[in-house]
Amino acid sequence: MKRVTAIDITRGLVMVIMALDHVRDLLHTPALTQNPTDLATTTPAIFMTRWITHLCAPTFVFLSGTSAYLSLQKQRAANGDANSARRFLLKRGIVLILLELTVINFAFWFDIHFQSLLLQVIYAIGGGLVIVSFLARLPVKWVGSIGLVIMFGHNILQLVPTFTNPTAKLVWALLFRTDFFPFSPHFAMIAGYPLIPWLGIMLVGFATGQLMERPIDQRKPLLLRVGLGALLLFILLRFLNMYGDPAPWSGQKTELFTVLSFINVTKYPPSLLYALLMLGLALLFLSAVDGKENFLTRWLTVYGKVPMFYYILHWYLVHLAMIGMSLLQGYSLADLPTGPLNFGRPANAGLSLGGVYLVWIGLVIFLYPSCKWYGRYKANHPEIGWLRYV
């Protein structure tokens, strides 16, 4: 089965954009105290810097599902053993969860005592792949239908009141609702990406894998129509302001801020309207780049072929950049704060939004040679089994 380069291109785009959000989180001066999408305190520039990065997680999760489907078909065609293909998805999911708990969380906090635990997108993808490894026995249409039911129905669960029992509250957060758990003065956890809402997106991506098997002249217009349909449904539901997002839009002090309110959808957990808007845009881009080859698509493909390598490496570089920024601004290592859920940035350290963009561009360019080398090394050494996991 020929590799679908449009998937690598689209994944590369969201990996590049994702780095902008993480640089902003750790280096932008107001990031420690300001919610960038709070219309009462934000600016259009800060809002859009955060909003554009909303595209990343759902596209990454969706394409993880698509890639899982295509990987299963490739392995079935190669050796006819569907069970081994599903076992690989199971093992890959477990490996991703372990990476999230160890290597990636250390990159977040640089804390050898692991006083903080943040369950983010790699946890959601890993858990999703574990579930997909079992659901893949079902007809693809059933898998896609389960995903659509989750996507369209999980917002009903926001009506469920908060649990008072600590165990029930933790289980509910791991599966359905973003929540914070200060277990002790020395350990805290954020369940940032509850598994089930993101699983819905992954299952829809898995079912979309069948579409990606079609010839390009068939799938390209289909991707365009599905993407436009998702955006039109978003506009309709958002205009009605009745269902699909816990935060309704409203008129604001200016027309621009009213537009920002309209597109200010909820990511934690991903609402139906958030998924429709972001996946609609992703599908339009996927259709636009399908079959295209130019400098931009080749450049994005370099990142898109090694997403996990890029993801891990970029977090370490962003955190090191934050420490370097703090030292250059006159702080010492002793001034870097420690403790649960603390990145280690002094309260008054930081860069302007323009400085954030410069660091982001420099970081992405710096990562290019490493990603290109690793992509070639991975392709040239299929006999090294562990390379399939990173």
Secondary structure, DSSP 8 states (H G I E B T S, - for coil): ----HHHHHHHHHHHHHHHHHHHHHHHBGGGGT--TT-TTT--HHHHHHHHGGGGHHHHHHHHHHHHHHHHHHHHHHHH--HHHHHHHHHHHHHHHHHHIIIIIHHHHH--TT--EEEE-HHHHHHHHHHHHHHHTTS-HHHHHHHHHHHHHHGGGGGGS----SHHHHHHHHHHT--EEEEEETTEEEEE-S-HHHHHHHHHHHHHHHHHHTS-HHHHHHHHHHHHHHHHHHHHHHHHHTSSS-SS-----SSHHHHHHHHH---TTTT-HHHHHHHHHHHHHHHHHHTT--SHHHHHHHHHHTSHHHHHHHHHHHHHHHHHHHHHHTT--GGGS--STT-----TT--B-HHHHHHHHHHHHHHHHHHHHHHHHHHHH-TT-GGGGG-
